[in-house]
Amino acid sequence: MWLSLVKGGDFTPGFAFCIMPAGISINYSQGCKSMVSLQTPVCDFGHGAPEFSLPGVDGRVWSLGECRGEKGLLVMFICNHCPYVKAIRDRIVRDARELKSLGVNSVAIMSNDPSEYPEDSFENMQRVAEEFDFPFPYLLDQTQAVAKAYGAVCTPDFFGYNASLELQYRGRLDESRKQAAAADVRRDLFEAMKQVAETAQGPQQQIPSMGCSIKWLDE
């Protein structure tokens, strides 16, 4: 059994932990690369949101401009199979609804290779969006070009932009991991994007999101 130091000084049995360039952290569950988990890099404040045009589960093709809100935009890279995403899907929906009332729109993008993970197929994307009543477009990035343009590394990976589409948040939703955290924990993502809506500036202190690595076509 391995012990490894993770953020905050916690030791987790059964995981090897290493630090990669650009602030990326990797966990291998029992040495199995198929279970690799990553932490997102630090926020590159002010970086512009890359354009995209992607098909949604609703039959529409969505562009960046069609997704943005008056006060900002939350771009989320998620998938269907990842336990980190499954643990917080209801909270993602809750936060997206509340942020919309503040003028911040949301969009979710699925960039995984579904040939390796059939649960991430377009048909299952449609099923999940309907089951959880997603209040935002859920888009398929089949070529993975959009994930690469944004520098997404894991699911979930959150990119919070202000009204000018300048990056202001690159952190976690809350302290949930593969299981949902307690209901009363601090809502890091919501509070950060609320601040962005009010001031156009994100918080200087941000805790990285952790999740399953994006399943790349060429790996």
Protein Blocks (a to p, Z undefined) as FASTA:
>chain_A
ZZdddehhiacehiacdddehhiacddeehiaklcccddddddehiacdddddddfkopa
cdfklmpcfkbccdddddfklmklmmmmmmmmmmmmmmmmnopacddddfbdfklmmmlp
mklmmmmmmmnopabdcdddfkommmmmnopabdcddddddfkopafbdcdfblcffbcc
dfkbccfklmmmmmmmmnopacfbdcdddddddddfkZZ
